[in-house]
Amino acid sequence: MVAPAARDDKTTVQAQPKTTPASRLTKVEVPPNAPVISLKPPITVRALAEKLNQKAFKIIADLMDLGVFANVNQTMDPDCARAICAKYGYRFELEKRERHAQVPAAPPRKKAELDPTDRPEDLRPRPPVVTVMGHVDHGKTTLLDAIRKSNVAAKEVGGITQHIGAYTISFPHPERKGELAQITFLDTPGHAAFSAMRARGANVTDIVVLVVAADDGVMPQTIEALNHARAAGVPIIVAINKMDHPAANPLKVRQQLQEQGLIPDDWGGDTIFVELSALTKKGVDKLLEMILLQADLLELKANPNRPAVGNIIESGISPGGPTVTALVRKGTLRVGDALLCGPYYGKVRALINEDGERLKEAGPSVAVKVLGLNGVPEPGSEFTVVEDERKAREIAEQRQEALRTRAAETRAKVTLENLFQVLDAQQAKVLKVVVKADTQGSVEAIVDALKKIDSEKVKLEIIHSAVGTITESDILLASASNAVVIGFHTRVDTGAQELAKREGVQIKLYSIIYELIDQVREAMAGLLEPITREVVLGTAEVKQIFPLSKGPPVAGCMVLQGRMTRGRVRVRRRKDIIYEGNIQSIRRFQDEVTEVRAGLECGIRLDGFGDFQVGDVLECYTVEKVAQTL
């Protein structure tokens, strides 16, 4: 999300000088004979929209392209107005006001400083933020549990431990004796579908610990995690786990990672490798020491005496309302602060750490659960503390309006050229789903994974995705859209369950993401019409023809292969098919039989055909329906 542009005391929205869309729009060539639009300052969005004969929301969307967020009553500078007029084929001229003319008074407002720069003398050392990554089942969770137990400052009796996606430990510094240094760990999910969130995890981190199992070596997700860490440009420490395993081969791990460009420090490279066992805790302390030494080299600093700025690690809805885990990057977050996060805002009602204790404030590199926002922001999105709640609400509303405008603009439009494609698309098979999950990270991961199910035959449409329990409104939406409701680690409200039965809406609950994706893929394939396929059961050759007094003659046949049964049949004469129909009866001697196998003789009578010749071949077949695949 682009930060709202700063406004001066007259609420003039200034375009950001380095915004590339602005420079593109201002270069639009306007013919000299183009109609002229002239306005006196201040130029409001509403006034310009009226002059251009456009809807105000379109002008707001154009301003967004310029990197400027404004509402209908705000003013813009002449350059923005000129760029927008050029887009619609008009020339813009600014009318000069007469001297001493009264400019309409605007309510005085302070500049919305969202991110004041920090002076070097205000910076103080801060703990490192560490993300543990690696392939599934390589021991990340076991290692994080072992690290938790290494916390020397942990109280014997604390509050209720709760998973908030991050925690801070204290550990003796390896060089400065007697000093307890702090490290914050981010606990990111390990499944491949969560890679988008994991990438964000790498981007808010200072150091990545790459866990590789000594018995398995480098796996696909190991390389994926490595690429995320490289994209974030952060140092990597390799933890070779499961050294207690009989098949442990740390040399193989070193060689595999060297091929990926991570050269061990003991081989003359600059990547620290630590051999450990999360199960026996051997080597865990060495890993923590290496993290602290690496953090010293990075000289991590932040200004604690300023409004807090940071990122959302995890978000969801609890019985008390939306909750987020916030990692403070700089500044100090305090109870009562006005918080702005994407299109959401609120007043910090409570700060809770992993031990369930309520805090009054959280400084740089500290992760806390925050209560008080009015919505569930996306994990990874940035939050900022602003001067008051009114300012936070104003900016959040602008962002919401901009998002709505953009959504309206991106809806598919029908033109004469694409009319037939649109009609074809509407007639295509569509599986509609409503996705509900326990956390925003899970919702994103599921939606991402479902969108990756690629099929030209069936379209998957996610009509709604959100955090929380499955409610009656979800059922009504699914009923109106003929959709299926999918829940991941969530429950169904009592009223919603009854309504689903009445409306005939299917609710499917899952706890494993692989299972969810596979079943959705199967459901999409199930929408396709089955393919019909002919299976030849057997062939028989006509050896003799027996005319009857009534009805068509009987063909005396020898079954060449397979079996002849009552059902579908075709008669071939040389290469031509001369008849297709049904077998009326099959007789063996005087008995009526259902089937005759290869090598045996039989008499076959067909339904409505008797023009046999010796040498004709009868082909008995059946039509099977086979389910299509995507």
C-alpha positions as CSV (number, residue, x, y, z in Angstrom):
1,M,0.0,0.0,0.0
2,V,1.4,3.4,-0.9
3,A,1.7,5.7,2.0
4,P,-0.8,8.7,1.9
5,A,0.8,11.8,0.5
6,A,1.6,14.5,3.0
7,R,-0.9,17.4,3.2
8,D,0.0,21.0,4.1
9,D,-2.2,23.4,6.2
10,K,-4.5,24.0,3.2
11,T,-5.1,20.3,2.7
12,T,-3.3,20.4,-0.7
13,V,-2.3,16.9,-1.8
14,Q,1.3,17.0,-3.1
15,A,2.3,14.4,-5.7
16,Q,5.4,12.5,-4.7
17,P,8.3,13.8,-6.9
18,K,9.8,10.4,-7.6
19,T,6.6,8.6,-8.4
20,T,7.0,6.9,-11.8
21,P,3.3,6.9,-12.8
22,A,3.2,10.7,-12.4
23,S,6.1,11.2,-14.7
24,R,4.5,8.9,-17.3
25,L,1.1,10.7,-17.1
26,T,2.6,14.2,-17.4
27,K,4.3,13.2,-20.6
28,V,0.9,12.5,-22.4
29,E,0.9,14.6,-25.5
30,V,-2.1,16.9,-25.8
31,P,-2.9,18.3,-29.2
32,P,-2.7,22.2,-29.4
33,N,-6.3,22.4,-30.5
34,A,-7.5,20.3,-27.5
35,P,-10.4,21.8,-25.4
36,V,-9.1,23.9,-22.4
37,I,-10.3,23.4,-18.8
38,S,-9.5,26.4,-16.5
39,L,-10.0,26.4,-12.8
40,K,-9.0,28.9,-10.0
41,P,-7.0,27.6,-7.1
42,P,-7.6,25.7,-4.9
43,I,-8.5,22.9,-7.3
44,T,-10.7,20.3,-5.6
45,V,-11.2,16.7,-6.8
46,R,-15.0,17.4,-7.1
47,A,-14.6,20.5,-9.2
48,L,-12.1,18.9,-11.6
49,A,-14.4,15.8,-11.9
50,E,-17.4,18.1,-12.8
51,K,-15.3,20.0,-15.4
52,L,-14.1,16.7,-17.0
53,N,-17.6,15.2,-16.9
54,Q,-16.2,12.2,-15.0
55,K,-17.2,10.5,-11.8
56,A,-15.3,11.6,-8.7
57,F,-14.1,8.1,-7.9
58,K,-12.4,7.9,-11.3
59,I,-10.4,11.1,-10.6
60,I,-9.5,9.6,-7.1
61,A,-8.3,6.4,-8.9
62,D,-6.2,8.6,-11.3
63,L,-4.7,10.4,-8.3
64,M,-3.8,7.0,-6.9
65,D,-1.9,6.2,-10.1
66,L,0.1,9.4,-9.3
67,G,0.8,8.1,-5.8
68,V,-1.6,10.5,-4.2
69,F,-4.5,9.6,-1.9
70,A,-7.4,12.1,-1.7
71,N,-11.1,12.3,-1.1
72,V,-13.6,14.3,-3.1
73,N,-13.3,17.5,-1.0
74,Q,-9.6,17.7,-1.0
75,T,-7.5,19.9,-3.2
76,M,-4.6,19.0,-5.5
77,D,-1.7,20.9,-7.0
78,P,-1.8,22.2,-10.6
79,D,0.7,19.5,-11.9
80,C,-1.6,16.7,-10.8
81,A,-4.6,18.5,-12.4
82,R,-2.7,19.0,-15.6
83,A,-1.6,15.3,-15.7
84,I,-5.2,14.1,-15.2
85,C,-6.7,16.5,-17.8
86,A,-4.1,15.3,-20.3
87,K,-5.2,11.8,-19.7
88,Y,-8.7,12.7,-20.8
89,G,-7.5,14.8,-23.8
90,Y,-7.9,18.3,-22.3
91,R,-5.4,21.1,-21.7
92,F,-5.4,22.6,-18.3
93,E,-4.9,26.3,-17.5
94,L,-4.7,27.7,-14.0
95,E,-6.8,30.9,-13.6
96,K,-5.0,33.6,-11.5
97,R,-6.9,35.0,-8.6
98,E,-7.3,38.8,-8.4
99,R,-5.1,40.4,-5.7
100,H,-6.7,40.5,-2.3
101,A,-9.3,37.9,-3.4
102,Q,-10.5,35.7,-0.6
103,V,-9.3,32.1,-0.7
104,P,-11.8,29.8,1.0
105,A,-10.6,29.1,4.5
106,A,-9.7,25.4,5.1
107,P,-9.6,23.9,8.6
108,P,-6.0,24.0,9.8
109,R,-4.4,20.6,9.9
110,K,-1.0,19.4,10.9
111,K,1.2,17.6,8.4
112,A,0.6,13.8,8.6
113,E,4.1,12.7,9.5
114,L,3.9,8.9,9.3
115,D,7.6,8.2,9.4
116,P,10.0,10.9,10.7
117,T,13.6,10.2,10.0
118,D,15.9,9.3,12.9
119,R,19.0,11.1,13.8
120,P,22.1,8.9,14.3
121,E,22.6,10.2,17.9
122,D,19.0,8.9,18.8
123,L,19.8,5.3,17.7
124,R,20.2,2.6,20.4
125,P,21.3,-1.0,20.0
126,R,18.3,-3.4,19.5
127,P,18.0,-7.3,19.6
128,P,18.2,-9.2,16.4
129,V,15.1,-10.6,14.8
130,V,15.7,-14.2,13.6
131,T,13.5,-16.3,11.3
132,V,13.9,-20.1,11.4
133,M,13.3,-21.7,8.0
134,G,13.8,-25.0,6.3
135,H,12.2,-28.1,4.8
136,V,9.1,-29.7,6.5
137,D,10.1,-32.3,9.1
138,H,13.7,-31.1,9.3
139,G,13.1,-30.1,13.0
140,K,12.2,-26.4,12.9
141,T,9.6,-26.8,15.6
142,T,11.7,-29.0,17.8
143,L,14.6,-26.5,17.5
144,L,12.3,-23.5,18.4
145,D,11.1,-25.4,21.5
146,A,14.7,-26.2,22.5
147,I,15.6,-22.5,22.1
148,R,12.6,-21.5,24.2
149,K,13.9,-23.7,27.0
150,S,17.3,-22.0,26.7
151,N,15.8,-18.7,27.9
152,V,17.7,-18.0,31.1
153,A,15.4,-15.2,32.1
154,A,12.2,-17.3,31.9
155,K,10.1,-17.3,35.0
156,E,9.2,-20.6,36.7
157,V,5.6,-19.6,37.0
158,G,4.3,-17.4,34.2
159,G,0.9,-16.7,32.5
160,I,-0.7,-19.0,30.0
161,T,1.7,-19.6,27.2
162,Q,0.1,-18.8,23.9
163,H,1.4,-19.0,20.3
164,I,1.7,-15.5,18.9
165,G,4.0,-16.4,16.0
166,A,7.1,-14.8,17.7
167,Y,8.9,-14.7,21.0
168,T,11.9,-13.1,22.6
169,I,14.5,-14.9,24.7
170,S,17.4,-13.7,26.9
171,F,20.8,-15.5,26.6
172,P,24.3,-14.8,28.0
173,H,26.4,-12.8,25.5
174,P,29.4,-15.0,24.5
175,E,31.9,-12.1,24.7
176,R,30.5,-9.6,27.2
177,K,30.4,-11.7,30.4
178,G,27.5,-11.0,32.8
179,E,25.4,-9.4,30.1
180,L,22.1,-10.9,29.0
181,A,21.4,-10.3,25.3
182,Q,18.0,-10.7,23.8
183,I,17.0,-12.4,20.5
184,T,13.5,-12.4,18.9
185,F,12.5,-15.5,17.0
186,L,9.8,-15.5,14.3
187,D,7.9,-18.8,14.1
188,T,6.9,-19.1,10.4
189,P,4.9,-22.0,8.9
190,G,6.8,-24.6,7.0
191,H,4.4,-25.7,4.2
192,A,5.1,-24.6,0.6
193,A,1.7,-23.0,0.3
194,F,2.7,-20.5,3.0
195,S,5.7,-19.3,0.9
196,A,4.2,-15.8,0.4
197,M,3.9,-15.3,4.1
198,R,7.4,-16.8,4.7
199,A,8.8,-14.3,2.2
200,R,7.4,-11.6,4.3
201,G,8.9,-13.3,7.4
202,A,12.3,-13.0,5.7
203,N,11.8,-9.4,4.8
204,V,11.2,-8.3,8.5
205,T,14.1,-10.3,9.8
206,D,17.8,-9.6,10.4
207,I,19.2,-13.1,10.4
208,V,17.8,-16.4,8.9
209,V,18.6,-19.7,10.5
210,L,18.3,-22.3,7.7
211,V,17.6,-25.7,9.3
212,V,18.8,-28.8,7.3
213,A,18.5,-32.3,8.6
214,A,21.9,-34.1,8.6
215,D,20.3,-37.4,7.4
216,D,18.1,-35.9,4.6
217,G,20.3,-33.1,3.3
218,V,19.1,-30.3,1.0
219,M,15.4,-30.6,-0.1
220,P,13.2,-28.5,-2.4
221,Q,11.8,-26.3,0.5
222,T,15.4,-25.8,1.8
223,I,16.3,-24.1,-1.6
224,E,13.0,-22.2,-1.5
225,A,13.7,-20.9,2.0
226,L,17.3,-20.0,0.9
227,N,15.9,-18.0,-2.1
228,H,13.6,-16.1,0.3
229,A,16.5,-15.2,2.6
230,R,18.6,-14.1,-0.4
231,A,15.8,-12.0,-1.7
232,A,15.6,-10.2,1.6
233,G,19.4,-9.7,1.6
234,V,20.0,-11.0,5.1
235,P,22.8,-13.2,6.5
236,I,22.2,-16.9,6.7
237,I,23.3,-19.2,9.5
238,V,23.0,-22.9,8.7
239,A,21.9,-25.2,11.5
240,I,22.7,-28.9,10.6
241,N,20.1,-30.6,12.8
242,K,19.6,-34.3,13.8
243,M,23.3,-34.9,14.4
244,D,22.1,-37.6,16.9
245,H,20.7,-39.6,13.9
246,P,22.7,-42.7,12.9
247,A,22.6,-41.7,9.2
248,A,23.8,-38.1,9.9
249,N,26.1,-36.8,7.2
250,P,27.1,-33.2,7.8
251,L,29.7,-33.3,5.1
252,K,27.0,-34.1,2.5
253,V,24.9,-31.1,3.7
254,R,28.0,-28.8,3.4
255,Q,28.7,-30.0,-0.1
256,Q,25.0,-29.6,-1.2
257,L,24.8,-26.1,0.2
258,Q,28.2,-25.1,-1.3
259,E,26.6,-26.0,-4.7
260,Q,23.9,-23.5,-3.8
261,G,26.5,-20.8,-3.1
262,L,26.6,-21.1,0.7
263,I,30.3,-21.7,1.4
264,P,31.0,-22.9,5.1
265,D,33.2,-20.7,7.2
266,D,35.5,-23.6,8.0
267,W,36.0,-24.1,4.2
268,G,37.1,-20.5,3.8
269,G,33.6,-19.1,3.1
270,D,31.5,-16.6,5.1
271,T,28.5,-18.7,6.1
272,I,28.4,-20.0,9.7
273,F,27.5,-23.7,10.0
274,V,26.5,-25.1,13.4
275,E,26.0,-28.8,14.0
276,L,23.4,-29.5,16.6
277,S,20.6,-31.8,17.8
278,A,17.4,-30.1,18.8
279,L,16.3,-33.4,20.4
280,T,19.3,-33.7,22.8
281,K,19.8,-29.9,22.8
282,K,23.5,-30.4,22.1
283,G,24.8,-27.5,20.0
284,V,21.7,-25.2,20.6
285,D,23.7,-22.9,22.9
286,K,26.5,-22.6,20.2
287,L,23.8,-21.6,17.7
288,L,22.5,-18.8,20.0
289,E,26.1,-17.6,20.5
290,M,26.7,-17.5,16.8
291,I,23.4,-15.5,16.3
292,L,24.6,-12.9,18.9
293,L,28.0,-12.6,17.3
294,Q,26.5,-12.2,13.8
295,A,24.1,-9.6,15.3
296,D,27.1,-7.6,16.7
297,L,28.7,-7.5,13.2
298,L,25.4,-6.1,11.8
299,E,25.4,-3.3,14.4
300,L,21.6,-3.3,14.7
301,K,20.2,0.0,16.0
302,A,16.8,1.7,16.3
303,N,15.4,4.9,17.8
304,P,13.1,3.8,20.7
305,N,12.0,7.4,21.4
306,R,9.6,8.0,18.5
307,P,6.2,6.7,17.3
308,A,6.3,3.0,16.6
309,V,6.7,1.5,13.1
310,G,6.7,-2.2,12.4
311,N,5.1,-5.2,10.7
312,I,2.2,-7.5,11.3
313,I,3.5,-11.1,11.8
314,E,0.1,-12.8,12.2
315,S,-3.5,-11.7,12.4
316,G,-6.8,-13.3,13.2
317,I,-10.1,-12.9,15.1
318,S,-10.6,-14.0,18.7
319,P,-13.7,-13.7,20.9
320,G,-12.7,-10.1,21.8
321,G,-12.3,-9.0,18.2
322,P,-9.4,-8.7,15.7
323,T,-6.0,-9.6,17.2
324,V,-2.6,-9.1,15.5
325,T,0.9,-10.0,16.4
326,A,3.0,-6.9,15.8
327,L,6.8,-6.8,15.5
328,V,8.0,-3.3,16.4
329,R,10.9,-2.3,14.1
330,K,11.6,1.2,15.5
331,G,10.0,3.4,18.1
332,T,8.0,2.2,21.1
333,L,4.4,0.9,20.9
334,R,2.4,1.9,24.0
335,V,-1.1,1.1,25.2
336,G,-3.4,4.0,24.1
337,D,-1.5,4.7,20.9
338,A,-3.5,5.4,17.7
339,L,-2.5,2.6,15.3
340,L,-2.8,2.7,11.5
341,C,-2.3,-0.5,9.5
342,G,-3.3,-0.6,5.8
343,P,-7.0,0.2,5.5
344,Y,-7.5,-0.5,9.3
345,Y,-7.0,1.6,12.4
346,G,-7.7,1.6,16.1
347,K,-6.5,2.4,19.6
348,V,-4.2,0.0,21.3
349,R,-6.3,-1.5,24.0
350,A,-3.8,-4.2,25.2
351,L,-0.3,-5.5,24.5
352,I,0.2,-9.2,25.4
353,N,3.5,-11.1,25.2
354,E,3.9,-14.9,24.6
355,D,3.6,-15.7,28.3
356,G,0.2,-14.1,28.4
357,E,1.5,-11.1,30.4
358,R,0.1,-7.6,29.7
359,L,2.7,-5.0,28.9
360,K,2.5,-1.2,29.0
361,E,4.9,-0.8,26.1
362,A,7.0,-2.7,23.5
363,G,10.3,-1.4,22.1
364,P,12.2,-2.2,18.9
365,S,12.5,-5.9,17.9
366,V,9.8,-6.9,20.4
367,A,6.8,-8.9,19.2
368,V,3.5,-8.5,21.0
369,K,-0.2,-9.4,20.5
370,V,-2.1,-6.2,20.0
371,L,-5.9,-5.7,20.6
372,G,-7.8,-2.7,19.3
373,L,-7.7,-2.7,15.5
374,N,-11.1,-2.5,13.7
375,G,-10.2,-5.2,11.1
376,V,-7.8,-8.0,10.2
377,P,-4.8,-6.7,8.2
378,E,-2.6,-9.0,6.0
379,P,0.4,-10.5,7.5
380,G,3.6,-8.6,6.5
381,S,1.7,-5.3,6.2
382,E,3.3,-2.3,7.9
383,F,1.7,-0.5,10.9
384,T,2.4,3.0,12.0
385,V,1.5,5.0,15.2
386,V,-0.1,8.4,14.3
387,E,-0.8,11.4,16.4
388,D,-4.4,10.7,17.2
389,E,-7.3,8.3,16.3
390,R,-9.0,10.9,14.1
391,K,-6.0,11.1,11.9
392,A,-5.7,7.3,11.8
393,R,-9.4,7.0,10.8
394,E,-9.1,9.6,8.1
395,I,-6.1,7.9,6.4
396,A,-7.6,4.4,6.8
397,E,-10.9,5.6,5.2
398,Q,-9.0,7.1,2.2
399,R,-7.2,3.8,1.8
400,Q,-10.5,1.9,1.9
401,E,-12.0,4.2,-0.7
402,A,-8.9,3.8,-2.9
403,L,-9.2,0.0,-2.6
404,R,-12.9,0.0,-3.5
405,T,-12.2,2.3,-6.4
406,R,-9.5,0.1,-7.7
407,A,-11.7,-3.0,-7.3
408,A,-14.5,-1.3,-9.3
409,E,-12.0,-0.3,-12.1
410,T,-10.5,-3.8,-12.4
411,R,-13.9,-5.5,-13.0
412,A,-14.1,-7.1,-16.4
413,K,-15.8,-4.9,-19.0
414,V,-17.6,-6.3,-22.1
415,T,-16.7,-4.8,-25.4
416,L,-17.8,-5.8,-28.9
417,E,-14.4,-7.2,-29.5
418,N,-14.3,-9.4,-26.4
419,L,-18.1,-10.2,-26.2
420,F,-17.8,-13.7,-27.4
421,Q,-14.9,-14.5,-25.1
422,V,-16.9,-13.2,-22.2
423,L,-20.0,-15.2,-23.2
424,D,-17.8,-18.3,-23.5
425,A,-16.2,-17.7,-20.2
426,Q,-19.7,-17.3,-18.5
427,Q,-20.8,-20.6,-20.0
428,A,-17.6,-22.3,-18.8
429,K,-17.7,-24.6,-15.8
430,V,-17.1,-22.7,-12.6
431,L,-16.6,-24.0,-9.0
432,K,-17.4,-21.2,-6.6
433,V,-16.0,-21.4,-3.0
434,V,-16.2,-19.4,0.2
435,V,-13.0,-19.8,2.2
436,K,-12.9,-19.3,6.0
437,A,-9.8,-20.0,8.2
438,D,-8.5,-19.3,11.7
439,T,-5.8,-16.8,10.7
440,Q,-5.2,-14.3,7.9
441,G,-2.0,-16.2,7.0
442,S,-3.9,-19.4,6.4
443,V,-6.6,-17.6,4.4
444,E,-3.9,-16.1,2.1
445,A,-2.1,-19.4,1.8
446,I,-5.2,-21.3,0.8
447,V,-6.4,-18.7,-1.7
448,D,-2.9,-18.6,-3.2
449,A,-2.8,-22.4,-3.5
450,L,-6.3,-22.6,-5.0
451,K,-5.5,-19.9,-7.5
452,K,-2.5,-22.0,-8.6
453,I,-4.8,-24.9,-9.7
454,D,-4.5,-24.3,-13.4
455,S,-7.2,-25.5,-15.7
456,E,-8.6,-24.3,-19.0
457,K,-11.7,-26.5,-18.6
458,V,-12.9,-25.4,-15.2
459,K,-12.7,-22.0,-13.5
460,L,-12.3,-21.7,-9.8
461,E,-13.9,-18.6,-8.3
462,I,-13.2,-17.6,-4.7
463,I,-16.2,-15.4,-4.0
464,H,-15.3,-14.6,-0.4
465,S,-12.4,-15.3,1.9
466,A,-12.0,-14.1,5.5
467,V,-10.9,-15.0,9.0
468,G,-13.2,-16.4,11.6
469,T,-16.0,-19.0,12.1
470,I,-18.4,-20.0,9.4
471,T,-21.5,-17.8,9.9
472,E,-25.0,-17.5,8.6
473,S,-24.0,-14.7,6.2
474,D,-21.4,-17.0,4.7
475,I,-24.1,-19.7,4.1
476,L,-26.5,-17.1,2.5
477,L,-23.7,-15.9,0.2
478,A,-22.8,-19.4,-0.8
479,S,-26.5,-20.2,-1.3
480,A,-27.0,-17.2,-3.6
481,S,-23.9,-18.0,-5.6
482,N,-24.2,-21.8,-5.7
483,A,-20.9,-22.1,-3.8
484,V,-19.3,-24.5,-1.4
485,V,-18.0,-23.3,2.0
486,I,-14.5,-24.4,2.9
487,G,-13.3,-24.1,6.5
488,F,-9.7,-24.5,7.6
489,H,-9.0,-24.9,11.4
490,T,-12.3,-23.2,12.1
491,R,-15.8,-24.2,13.3
492,V,-19.3,-23.6,12.2
493,D,-21.8,-21.5,14.1
494,T,-24.9,-23.4,15.3
495,G,-27.3,-21.3,13.3
496,A,-25.1,-21.6,10.2
497,Q,-25.2,-25.4,10.4
498,E,-29.0,-25.5,10.4
499,L,-29.2,-22.8,7.7
500,A,-26.8,-24.8,5.5
501,K,-29.1,-27.9,5.8
502,R,-32.1,-25.8,4.8
503,E,-30.4,-24.1,1.9
504,G,-28.6,-27.2,0.7
505,V,-25.1,-25.6,1.0
506,Q,-22.2,-28.0,1.5
507,I,-19.7,-27.1,4.3
508,K,-16.3,-28.9,4.2
509,L,-13.9,-28.6,7.1
510,Y,-10.2,-29.3,6.9
511,S,-7.2,-29.3,9.1
512,I,-4.6,-30.3,6.5
513,I,-3.9,-28.0,3.6
514,Y,-2.8,-30.7,1.2
515,E,-6.1,-32.5,1.7
516,L,-8.1,-29.3,1.1
517,I,-6.3,-28.5,-2.2
518,D,-6.6,-32.1,-3.5
519,Q,-10.4,-32.3,-2.7
520,V,-11.0,-28.9,-4.4
521,R,-9.1,-30.2,-7.5
522,E,-11.3,-33.3,-7.5
523,A,-14.4,-31.2,-7.1
524,M,-13.4,-29.1,-10.1
525,A,-12.8,-32.2,-12.2
526,G,-16.2,-33.5,-11.1
527,L,-17.9,-30.6,-12.8
528,L,-16.7,-31.8,-16.1
529,E,-18.9,-34.0,-18.3
530,P,-17.5,-37.6,-18.2
531,I,-15.7,-38.8,-21.4
532,T,-17.5,-41.7,-23.1
533,R,-15.2,-44.5,-24.2
534,E,-16.0,-47.7,-26.1
535,V,-14.6,-50.9,-24.8
536,V,-14.7,-53.9,-27.2
537,L,-15.8,-57.1,-25.3
538,G,-15.4,-59.6,-28.0
539,T,-15.7,-60.5,-31.7
540,A,-17.4,-63.4,-33.6
541,E,-17.3,-64.5,-37.2
542,V,-20.5,-65.6,-39.1
543,K,-19.9,-69.2,-40.3
544,Q,-23.5,-70.2,-41.3
545,I,-26.9,-68.5,-41.6
546,F,-30.1,-70.2,-40.3
547,P,-33.4,-68.7,-41.7
548,L,-36.4,-68.8,-39.4
549,S,-40.1,-69.0,-40.2
550,K,-40.7,-65.8,-38.2
551,G,-38.4,-62.8,-37.8
552,P,-34.8,-62.2,-38.9
553,P,-32.4,-65.2,-39.4
554,V,-29.9,-66.5,-36.8
555,A,-26.2,-66.1,-37.5
556,G,-24.3,-69.2,-36.6
557,C,-21.0,-67.8,-35.2
558,M,-17.6,-68.8,-33.9
559,V,-16.4,-66.5,-31.1
560,L,-12.9,-65.4,-32.1
561,Q,-11.8,-63.4,-29.0
562,G,-13.1,-62.1,-25.8
563,R,-16.8,-62.8,-25.1
564,M,-20.1,-62.1,-26.8
565,T,-22.8,-60.9,-24.4
566,R,-26.2,-59.4,-24.8
567,G,-25.9,-55.7,-25.4
568,R,-24.4,-53.3,-28.0
569,V,-23.1,-54.8,-31.3
570,R,-21.9,-53.7,-34.7
571,V,-21.6,-55.8,-37.9
572,R,-18.5,-55.4,-40.0
573,R,-18.3,-56.5,-43.7
574,R,-14.7,-56.3,-44.7
575,K,-13.8,-52.7,-43.6
576,D,-17.3,-51.2,-43.6
577,I,-19.7,-51.1,-40.7
578,I,-23.1,-52.2,-42.1
579,Y,-25.2,-52.3,-38.9
580,E,-25.1,-51.0,-35.3
581,G,-27.7,-52.1,-32.8
582,N,-28.4,-54.6,-30.0
583,I,-28.2,-58.4,-29.7
584,Q,-31.7,-59.8,-29.2
585,S,-30.6,-63.3,-28.1
586,I,-27.6,-65.6,-27.8
587,R,-28.2,-69.4,-27.9
588,R,-25.9,-72.3,-27.4
589,F,-27.6,-75.4,-28.8
590,Q,-31.2,-75.0,-27.5
591,D,-30.4,-72.9,-24.4
592,E,-30.6,-69.2,-24.1
593,V,-27.3,-67.9,-22.6
594,T,-26.1,-64.5,-21.4
595,E,-22.5,-64.9,-22.8
596,V,-20.3,-67.1,-24.9
597,R,-16.5,-67.1,-24.6
598,A,-13.7,-67.4,-27.2
599,G,-13.4,-70.7,-29.1
600,L,-17.1,-71.7,-28.7
601,E,-19.9,-71.7,-31.3
602,C,-23.3,-69.9,-30.8
603,G,-26.3,-68.6,-32.6
604,I,-26.8,-64.9,-32.5
605,R,-30.0,-63.0,-33.4
606,L,-29.9,-59.2,-33.8
607,D,-32.6,-56.7,-33.2
608,G,-34.0,-55.6,-36.6
609,F,-31.1,-57.0,-38.8
610,G,-30.8,-60.3,-40.7
611,D,-28.9,-59.5,-43.9
612,F,-25.9,-61.6,-42.9
613,Q,-23.2,-63.0,-45.2
614,V,-20.7,-65.7,-44.3
615,G,-17.5,-64.0,-43.2
616,D,-19.2,-61.0,-41.5
617,V,-17.7,-60.1,-38.1
618,L,-19.9,-59.2,-35.2
619,E,-18.2,-56.9,-32.6
620,C,-19.7,-56.8,-29.2
621,Y,-18.9,-53.6,-27.2
622,T,-19.9,-51.5,-24.2
623,V,-19.8,-47.7,-23.7
624,E,-18.1,-46.6,-20.4
625,K,-18.1,-43.1,-18.9
626,V,-14.7,-42.0,-17.6
627,A,-14.2,-39.1,-15.3
628,Q,-12.2,-36.2,-16.8
629,T,-9.1,-34.8,-15.2
630,L,-8.1,-31.2,-15.1
